Amino acid sequence: MKELLMGNEAVAMGALAAGVQVVAGYPGTPSSEVLETIAKRNPGHVYVEWSVNEKAGAEVAAGAAYAGARSLVTMKQMGLNVASDPVMCVNYIGVKGGMVIYVCDDPGPISSQTEQDTRSFARYAHIPCFDCDSPEQAFQAVQDAFAFSEEHETPVILRSTTRVCHACADIDVPEIGNPEPPEGFIKDTSRWVIFPKLAYQAKLKVAGREPALAAEFSEYKGNTIEGSGPVGIACGGISYSYVKEAIRGNEDSFTVMKIATPYPFPTDLARQFMLGADKIICFEELDPYIEDALIYEYGNLSLDIDNFIEGKRTGTVRLGGELSAVEVGEVIEKVTGVETSIP
């Protein structure tokens, strides 16, 4: 059935469609509506709680995932700092049921003390990360994140930003069924504990899997290259929507790469994109994450990057705050001379 859903509501309904069984979180704009929606739309089989803080919520979700249940924990970007201790540990330990950590960043910031880019945290923590660019994509991404988490026995971060969290779209929501009950927790001291020797082995595993996951993400349907114009635009999240609006009517001048899985970075796809461009402009919120990844890959390819990649590192795009379609259009016109659809 088609429903008009806010981005956070879309994540909630996508989690229910994926068979989530345990949901915990701590309220904080722009993330709060996810848990509220699941509580309201609970078909009866989902355990839902507002935890005393994000750390406790992450521990509840991790315990459920150890027992084989699909679990979701929600928070804003600053809450991830509070939850970082168990989040780092659960990544080393791994999971049995899919575990998604939904983190909403607040560029601006609009309702936070500081800005923070969860993509950079994901890379630091070696936790695979999906990024949302619209409510429709968020609905699908949370389901893909659960499947990926279970397949690779790892927690997954699903990152969104304020404008996606609170935008609305028509989404086809399937009938929510009852998932199979989890297997339950099975004691195994070689897996479910994190003694120093095991931590060392786990670090080798989570860091060593990066090339294989990067290759897999290069084939992920959410990562796309659109167009064949000489000017490359690399973007992700809500910035992709801004780019599409800005270049409307002039698409033939551009090749747009959208990154929906920032970590591990889809290297093969990025190299294909870079080798076909005469110049690249990067648009993203907040850190120059995609920009840095492209610069790194150009170094690996031993190519000349002088004046080739424009973005936050070159001062072409603002380092902080939200972007907009207007600002994206102004930067494109200044760098390329190509007129955009923005008045």
Helices and strands as residue ranges (DSSP letters): E 2-6, H 7-17, E 22-25, H 33-41, E 47-50, H 54-66, E 71-76, H 77-93, E 99-105, H 118-125, E 129-131, H 135-152, E 156-161, H 162-165, E 168-172, H 196-208, H 210-217, E 224-227, E 231-235, H 238-246, G 251-253, E 254-258, H 267-275, E 279-283, H 289-300, E 309-310, H 325-336
